[in-house]
Amino acid sequence: MPEFGDPEFLTRETTMNTTIQPSIDSPIRIRSGPGLIDRAALRLGSALTEWAEHAESRRTERIARRRLRSEHAQELIRWRAEREREQTRIDSSLLFRNLQ
């Protein structure tokens, strides 16, 4: 009998057994409901879907909050600059009054 690596083994004509044999095992019983992993996967998928649906609204709200903080910061900068100018004006008038 030729070995597997032999060139004669590779050129030899063979036939494949394609007959279907009946199974002697008992038929597979299909569960009536989803198992633990299936339920966990369904919950995860549901949570991800819900998260994705609300992601755009959360992003819009986050941008609006950021814009309000920026506006507030600009207003605070203007207020401090105005207060500093006013303080400088008051200090100048006091200095001028003291010099007289």
C-alpha positions as CSV (number, residue, x, y, z in Angstrom):
1,M,0.0,0.0,0.0
2,P,1.4,3.4,-1.0
3,E,2.2,5.9,1.8
4,F,0.5,9.3,2.0
5,G,3.5,11.3,0.7
6,D,4.0,8.9,-2.2
7,P,3.2,10.4,-5.7
8,E,1.4,7.2,-6.5
9,F,-0.9,7.8,-3.5
10,L,-1.9,11.2,-4.9
11,T,-2.7,9.9,-8.4
12,R,-4.7,6.9,-7.2
13,E,-8.4,7.2,-8.1
14,T,-10.7,7.0,-5.1
15,T,-14.4,7.4,-4.5
16,M,-16.1,9.1,-1.7
17,N,-18.9,7.5,0.3
18,T,-21.8,10.0,0.0
19,T,-24.5,7.8,1.3
20,I,-26.6,9.2,4.1
21,Q,-26.8,7.0,7.1
22,P,-29.7,7.3,9.5
23,S,-28.7,8.6,12.9
24,I,-28.9,6.3,15.8
25,D,-28.7,9.1,18.4
26,S,-31.8,10.5,19.9
27,P,-33.1,13.7,18.1
28,I,-31.9,17.0,19.4
29,R,-34.5,18.7,21.6
30,I,-34.9,22.4,20.9
31,R,-35.5,24.5,23.9
32,S,-38.7,26.4,24.1
33,G,-37.2,29.8,25.1
34,P,-33.9,31.6,24.9
35,G,-31.1,30.6,27.2
36,L,-29.0,32.6,29.6
37,I,-26.6,33.9,27.0
38,D,-29.3,34.7,24.5
39,R,-31.2,36.7,27.1
40,A,-28.0,38.6,28.1
41,A,-27.3,39.3,24.4
42,L,-30.8,40.6,23.9
43,R,-30.6,42.9,26.9
44,L,-27.2,44.2,25.8
45,G,-28.5,44.8,22.3
46,S,-31.6,46.6,23.7
47,A,-29.4,48.8,25.9
48,L,-27.1,49.7,23.1
49,T,-30.0,50.6,20.8
50,E,-31.5,52.8,23.5
51,W,-28.2,54.4,24.2
52,A,-27.7,55.2,20.5
53,E,-31.2,56.7,20.1
54,H,-30.5,59.1,23.0
55,A,-26.9,59.9,22.1
56,E,-27.8,62.7,19.6
57,S,-30.0,64.5,22.1
58,R,-27.3,64.2,24.8
59,R,-24.7,65.6,22.4
60,T,-27.0,68.6,21.5
61,E,-27.6,69.3,25.2
62,R,-23.9,69.1,26.0
63,I,-23.1,71.5,23.2
64,A,-25.7,73.9,24.5
65,R,-24.3,73.7,28.0
66,R,-20.8,74.4,26.7
67,R,-22.0,77.4,24.8
68,L,-23.8,78.8,27.9
69,R,-20.6,78.3,30.0
70,S,-18.6,80.1,27.3
71,E,-21.1,83.0,27.1
72,H,-21.0,83.3,30.9
73,A,-17.2,83.3,31.0
74,Q,-17.2,86.1,28.4
75,E,-19.7,88.1,30.4
76,L,-17.6,87.6,33.5
77,I,-14.5,88.8,31.7
78,R,-16.3,92.0,30.5
79,W,-17.7,92.6,34.0
80,R,-14.2,92.4,35.5
81,A,-12.7,94.6,32.9
82,E,-15.4,97.2,33.5
83,R,-15.0,97.0,37.2
84,E,-11.2,97.5,36.9
85,R,-11.7,100.5,34.6
86,E,-14.2,101.9,37.2
87,Q,-11.8,101.3,40.0
88,T,-9.0,103.0,38.1
89,R,-11.2,106.0,37.4
90,I,-12.2,106.2,41.1
91,D,-8.5,105.9,42.2
92,S,-7.5,108.6,39.8
93,S,-10.2,111.0,41.0
94,L,-9.2,110.3,44.6
95,L,-5.5,110.9,43.8
96,F,-6.4,114.2,42.0
97,R,-8.5,115.4,44.9
98,N,-5.8,114.6,47.4
99,L,-3.3,116.6,45.4
100,Q,-5.4,119.8,45.5
